[in-house]
Amino acid sequence: SYSIEELATLTELPRRTVRYYIQQGLVDRPIGEKRAAYYTASHLDQLLTIRKWQNAGLSLDRIGEILRGPDAGMLPPPRPRGPGTVEVWSHLVVTDGLEITLEPSRAGMSPEDVRTFFRGVAALYERTKQQGGDHAKK
């Protein structure tokens, strides 16, 4: 079991933030009341999950939807697209006339995955271009 101070230290969150998440229903209430209240590994997991999803760019509202959903703890599914939907897309210009666009969260990719993917595409393009030049010489 953990005190709120220990929980805040372990999650690198201010106590005030932990209390706010509890108030918003994102984290379960502590066991016990007042000075006797304590937190468990389950509370720690909830807070770390919230931090992970916030770092991935999700809003607290979206995190709340996910936590209340039937697959809580899984990767968040993309929201349905509809009129007025705002999305942030990554755009890679490989060369004039060759571009790739992707929406990382819909593709299930982290920012590092996107960078790795883009580096791989650029390397593949260069290899293909060199091989094409080799074929033209024959």
Backbone as CSV, one residue per row, in Angstrom:
resi,resn,N_x,N_y,N_z,CA_x,CA_y,CA_z,C_x,C_y,C_z
1,SER,0.839,-1.190,0.000,0.000,0.000,0.000,0.879,1.247,0.000
2,TYR,0.296,2.326,-0.511,1.029,3.579,-0.644,0.232,4.727,-0.041
3,SER,0.954,5.700,0.481,0.321,6.963,0.868,0.196,7.796,-0.401
4,ILE,-0.541,8.875,-0.332,-0.664,9.742,-1.516,0.689,10.343,-1.877
5,GLU,1.519,10.633,-0.873,2.845,11.178,-1.149,3.697,10.167,-1.906
6,GLU,3.660,8.900,-1.476,4.428,7.856,-2.161,3.914,7.640,-3.584
7,LEU,2.598,7.626,-3.734,1.998,7.441,-5.050,2.389,8.575,-5.989
8,ALA,2.344,9.797,-5.491,2.718,10.963,-6.294,4.190,10.882,-6.692
9,THR,5.045,10.452,-5.798,6.467,10.332,-6.099,6.709,9.255,-7.159
10,LEU,6.066,8.108,-7.005,6.251,7.003,-7.951,5.774,7.350,-9.359
11,THR,4.729,8.147,-9.460,4.171,8.487,-10.771,4.694,9.820,-11.305
12,GLU,5.489,10.504,-10.489,6.028,11.822,-10.848,4.910,12.810,-11.161
13,LEU,3.852,12.739,-10.357,2.720,13.656,-10.484,2.535,14.399,-9.163
14,PRO,2.088,15.639,-9.221,1.768,16.339,-7.979,0.577,15.672,-7.274
15,ARG,0.558,15.737,-5.954,-0.581,15.178,-5.188,-1.893,15.790,-5.662
16,ARG,-1.840,17.064,-5.964,-3.050,17.759,-6.420,-3.600,17.120,-7.707
17,THR,-2.712,16.723,-8.603,-3.129,16.071,-9.850,-3.745,14.715,-9.562
18,VAL,-3.128,13.957,-8.657,-3.686,12.647,-8.282,-5.102,12.831,-7.733
19,ARG,-5.279,13.799,-6.873,-6.616,14.063,-6.310,-7.606,14.491,-7.407
20,TYR,-7.137,15.282,-8.356,-7.993,15.721,-9.467,-8.447,14.527,-10.288
21,TYR,-7.542,13.610,-10.596,-7.896,12.422,-11.364,-8.923,11.574,-10.623
22,ILE,-8.801,11.505,-9.312,-9.782,10.766,-8.509,-11.134,11.473,-8.590
23,GLN,-11.114,12.782,-8.433,-12.345,13.579,-8.486,-13.034,13.422,-9.846
24,GLN,-12.255,13.318,-10.915,-12.807,13.182,-12.262,-13.216,11.749,-12.601
25,GLY,-12.941,10.820,-11.697,-13.313,9.430,-11.928,-12.335,8.666,-12.809
26,LEU,-11.164,9.228,-13.030,-10.149,8.550,-13.832,-9.375,7.518,-13.009
27,VAL,-9.320,7.742,-11.716,-8.621,6.854,-10.785,-9.583,6.508,-9.656
28,ASP,-9.534,5.251,-9.198,-10.399,4.814,-8.092,-10.101,5.604,-6.825
29,ARG,-11.131,5.735,-6.000,-10.964,6.409,-4.713,-10.029,5.584,-3.836
30,PRO,-9.321,6.241,-2.905,-8.434,5.471,-2.015,-9.240,4.550,-1.108
31,ILE,-8.536,3.601,-0.542,-9.153,2.696,0.427,-9.034,3.368,1.787
32,GLY,-10.140,3.471,2.493,-10.144,4.176,3.773,-10.430,5.648,3.567
33,GLU,-10.424,6.384,4.679,-10.740,7.812,4.622,-9.720,8.640,5.375
34,LYS,-9.624,9.881,4.983,-8.778,10.900,5.602,-7.346,10.408,5.754
35,ARG,-6.796,10.535,6.950,-5.389,10.171,7.166,-5.136,8.672,7.064
36,ALA,-6.165,7.874,7.201,-6.012,6.416,7.113,-6.121,5.913,5.669
37,ALA,-6.407,6.817,4.732,-6.571,6.413,3.337,-5.236,5.915,2.776
38,TYR,-5.328,4.886,1.934,-4.126,4.382,1.268,-4.468,3.923,-0.144
39,TYR,-3.438,3.744,-0.923,-3.563,3.396,-2.331,-2.838,2.080,-2.587
40,THR,-3.238,1.389,-3.664,-2.664,0.076,-3.967,-1.945,0.102,-5.320
41,ALA,-1.428,-1.061,-5.695,-0.774,-1.196,-6.996,-1.758,-0.891,-8.128
42,SER,-3.020,-1.154,-7.900,-4.040,-0.857,-8.905,-4.112,0.655,-9.180
43,HIS,-4.062,1.459,-8.134,-4.057,2.917,-8.285,-2.806,3.358,-9.056
44,LEU,-1.671,2.757,-8.714,-0.420,3.078,-9.397,-0.539,2.762,-10.889
45,ASP,-1.077,1.597,-11.219,-1.267,1.218,-12.624,-2.187,2.199,-13.349
46,GLN,-3.266,2.614,-12.684,-4.196,3.565,-13.311,-3.483,4.876,-13.645
47,LEU,-2.710,5.382,-12.696,-2.011,6.651,-12.923,-0.945,6.520,-14.015
48,LEU,-0.233,5.415,-14.040,0.782,5.225,-15.076,0.144,5.085,-16.458
49,THR,-1.017,4.453,-16.514,-1.751,4.330,-17.778,-2.191,5.705,-18.266
50,ILE,-2.694,6.529,-17.372,-3.108,7.891,-17.739,-1.905,8.663,-18.273
51,ARG,-0.772,8.577,-17.591,0.440,9.289,-18.045,0.869,8.796,-19.419
52,LYS,0.812,7.486,-19.643,1.211,6.916,-20.938,0.339,7.483,-22.050
53,TRP,-0.975,7.505,-21.832,-1.886,7.978,-22.867,-1.788,9.487,-23.055
54,GLN,-1.524,10.222,-21.980,-1.311,11.663,-22.133,-0.048,11.923,-22.952
55,ASN,1.005,11.173,-22.682,2.249,11.334,-23.444,2.057,10.979,-24.914
56,ALA,1.072,10.125,-25.190,0.759,9.763,-26.575,-0.136,10.809,-27.240
57,GLY,-0.536,11.827,-26.468,-1.303,12.925,-27.053,-2.798,12.871,-26.819
58,LEU,-3.282,11.939,-26.000,-4.720,11.853,-25.751,-5.135,12.856,-24.678
59,SER,-6.326,13.393,-24.819,-6.869,14.329,-23.831,-7.411,13.541,-22.640
60,LEU,-7.607,14.218,-21.534,-8.192,13.555,-20.367,-9.604,13.067,-20.657
61,ASP,-10.355,13.813,-21.466,-11.699,13.368,-21.845,-11.633,12.042,-22.585
62,ARG,-10.704,11.945,-23.547,-10.566,10.710,-24.331,-10.080,9.567,-23.445
63,ILE,-9.168,9.848,-22.540,-8.676,8.822,-21.617,-9.821,8.309,-20.763
64,GLY,-10.680,9.220,-20.298,-11.848,8.821,-19.510,-12.767,7.905,-20.295
65,GLU,-12.996,8.224,-21.573,-13.826,7.363,-22.424,-13.234,5.963,-22.516
66,ILE,-11.932,5.895,-22.686,-11.254,4.609,-22.821,-11.332,3.817,-21.522
67,LEU,-11.078,4.503,-20.407,-11.092,3.806,-19.112,-12.479,3.282,-18.760
68,ARG,-13.509,3.955,-19.218,-14.872,3.506,-18.933,-15.349,2.462,-19.942
69,GLY,-14.592,2.282,-21.025,-14.989,1.346,-22.079,-14.766,-0.107,-21.680
70,PRO,-15.313,-1.026,-22.474,-15.218,-2.445,-22.163,-13.800,-3.006,-22.259
71,ASP,-12.926,-2.358,-23.034,-11.570,-2.856,-23.215,-10.553,-1.988,-22.480
72,ALA,-10.906,-1.496,-21.296,-10.005,-0.625,-20.548,-8.663,-1.323,-20.375
73,GLY,-7.588,-0.576,-20.589,-6.255,-1.132,-20.467,-5.653,-1.494,-21.815
74,MET,-6.485,-1.645,-22.823,-5.993,-1.949,-24.166,-5.571,-0.637,-24.823
75,LEU,-4.940,-0.734,-25.986,-4.634,0.481,-26.735,-5.930,1.160,-27.113
76,PRO,-5.977,2.468,-27.067,-7.231,3.144,-27.373,-7.604,2.992,-28.841
77,PRO,-8.870,2.654,-29.103,-9.293,2.581,-30.499,-9.454,3.985,-31.060
78,PRO,-9.287,4.133,-32.360,-9.486,5.456,-32.934,-10.945,5.853,-32.851
79,ARG,-11.164,7.144,-32.694,-12.538,7.632,-32.701,-13.113,7.504,-34.102
80,PRO,-14.424,7.270,-34.174,-15.033,7.255,-35.502,-14.864,8.619,-36.168
81,ARG,-14.660,8.604,-37.469,-14.491,9.849,-38.202,-15.842,10.339,-38.685
82,GLY,-16.033,11.617,-38.613,-17.277,12.195,-39.074,-17.069,13.649,-39.430
83,PRO,-18.130,14.305,-39.861,-18.009,15.725,-40.200,-17.457,16.514,-39.017
84,GLY,-16.526,17.372,-39.293,-15.940,18.205,-38.252,-14.797,17.555,-37.501
85,THR,-14.459,16.303,-37.842,-13.351,15.622,-37.178,-12.041,16.329,-37.520
86,VAL,-11.238,16.567,-36.505,-9.925,17.168,-36.710,-8.889,16.085,-36.457
87,GLU,-7.999,15.881,-37.417,-6.945,14.886,-37.293,-5.602,15.529,-37.590
88,VAL,-4.572,15.001,-36.966,-3.220,15.457,-37.244,-2.515,14.338,-37.994
89,TRP,-2.093,14.638,-39.205,-1.442,13.657,-40.059,0.036,13.977,-40.188
90,SER,0.847,12.930,-40.303,2.259,13.101,-40.602,2.417,12.995,-42.109
91,HIS,3.290,13.807,-42.657,3.439,13.905,-44.106,4.926,13.799,-44.438
92,LEU,5.277,12.813,-45.264,6.663,12.623,-45.672,6.784,12.853,-47.172
93,VAL,7.615,13.813,-47.546,7.922,14.021,-48.955,9.218,13.256,-49.203
94,VAL,9.116,12.144,-49.946,10.285,11.333,-50.256,11.090,12.019,-51.348
95,THR,10.391,12.451,-52.390,10.977,13.201,-53.498,9.818,13.860,-54.242
96,ASP,10.130,14.724,-55.167,9.079,15.378,-55.932,8.218,14.309,-56.614
97,GLY,6.945,14.297,-56.295,6.027,13.333,-56.895,5.799,12.082,-56.055
98,LEU,6.517,11.929,-54.953,6.348,10.753,-54.098,6.199,11.205,-52.648
99,GLU,4.997,11.060,-52.123,4.692,11.495,-50.760,3.904,10.413,-50.049
100,ILE,4.069,10.352,-48.741,3.322,9.411,-47.906,2.681,10.206,-46.778
101,THR,1.411,9.944,-46.523,0.732,10.554,-45.381,0.209,9.434,-44.493
102,LEU,0.224,9.685,-43.200,-0.338,8.717,-42.260,-0.813,9.425,-41.017
103,GLU,-1.794,8.823,-40.390,-2.307,9.323,-39.115,-1.828,8.326,-38.072
104,PRO,-0.787,8.680,-37.310,-0.120,7.727,-36.436,-1.031,6.962,-35.475
105,SER,-1.968,7.623,-34.825,-2.788,6.898,-33.847,-3.695,5.888,-34.533
106,ARG,-4.220,6.211,-35.699,-5.049,5.247,-36.438,-4.207,4.092,-36.943
107,ALA,-2.939,4.348,-37.246,-2.033,3.306,-37.716,-1.425,2.527,-36.547
108,GLY,-1.713,2.956,-35.311,-1.169,2.279,-34.133,0.327,2.481,-33.984
109,MET,0.808,3.659,-34.379,2.236,3.931,-34.359,2.586,5.016,-33.353
110,SER,3.666,4.783,-32.619,4.196,5.795,-31.706,5.008,6.791,-32.528
111,PRO,5.364,7.945,-31.947,6.212,8.894,-32.691,7.530,8.248,-33.144
112,GLU,8.111,7.399,-32.310,9.354,6.719,-32.696,9.102,5.748,-33.854
113,ASP,7.959,5.041,-33.834,7.603,4.147,-34.949,7.518,4.936,-36.248
114,VAL,6.915,6.120,-36.190,6.758,6.947,-37.390,8.126,7.365,-37.924
115,ARG,9.013,7.799,-37.028,10.363,8.203,-37.470,11.097,7.023,-38.102
116,THR,11.000,5.851,-37.479,11.650,4.649,-38.021,11.068,4.293,-39.382
117,PHE,9.745,4.359,-39.502,9.077,4.072,-40.770,9.548,5.024,-41.859
118,PHE,9.560,6.313,-41.557,9.973,7.297,-42.545,11.434,7.088,-42.965
119,ARG,12.323,6.774,-42.001,13.723,6.497,-42.351,13.805,5.280,-43.263
120,GLY,13.015,4.248,-42.957,13.002,3.045,-43.788,12.506,3.316,-45.199
121,VAL,11.479,4.137,-45.326,10.951,4.484,-46.650,12.004,5.254,-47.443
122,ALA,12.668,6.197,-46.805,13.697,6.978,-47.493,14.841,6.068,-47.958
123,ALA,15.258,5.133,-47.104,16.327,4.199,-47.470,15.879,3.288,-48.613
124,LEU,14.649,2.804,-48.570,14.121,1.955,-49.637,14.073,2.718,-50.959
125,TYR,13.655,3.965,-50.903,13.614,4.789,-52.112,15.018,4.923,-52.713
126,GLU,16.000,5.214,-51.873,17.375,5.374,-52.369,17.891,4.077,-52.988
127,ARG,17.636,2.935,-52.338,18.056,1.636,-52.900,17.374,1.368,-54.236
128,THR,16.075,1.636,-54.277,15.312,1.410,-55.506,15.838,2.302,-56.625
129,LYS,16.128,3.545,-56.304,16.645,4.495,-57.289,18.006,4.027,-57.807
130,GLN,18.879,3.555,-56.900,20.205,3.063,-57.316,20.078,1.819,-58.190
131,GLN,19.187,0.906,-57.812,18.989,-0.301,-58.606,18.420,0.046,-59.966
132,GLY,17.524,1.012,-60.005,16.959,1.467,-61.269,18.046,2.041,-62.165
133,GLY,18.972,2.778,-61.578,20.098,3.331,-62.334,20.994,2.234,-62.836
134,ASP,21.191,1.184,-62.034,22.002,0.052,-62.456,21.359,-0.662,-63.640
135,HIS,20.047,-0.813,-63.630,19.330,-1.482,-64.721,19.400,-0.651,-66.002
136,ALA,19.388,0.658,-65.857,19.413,1.531,-67.036,20.764,1.443,-67.736
137,LYS,21.843,1.119,-66.986,23.186,1.026,-67.568,23.350,-0.249,-68.379
138,LYS,22.559,-1.264,-68.111,22.703,-2.562,-68.793,22.131,-2.569,-70.161
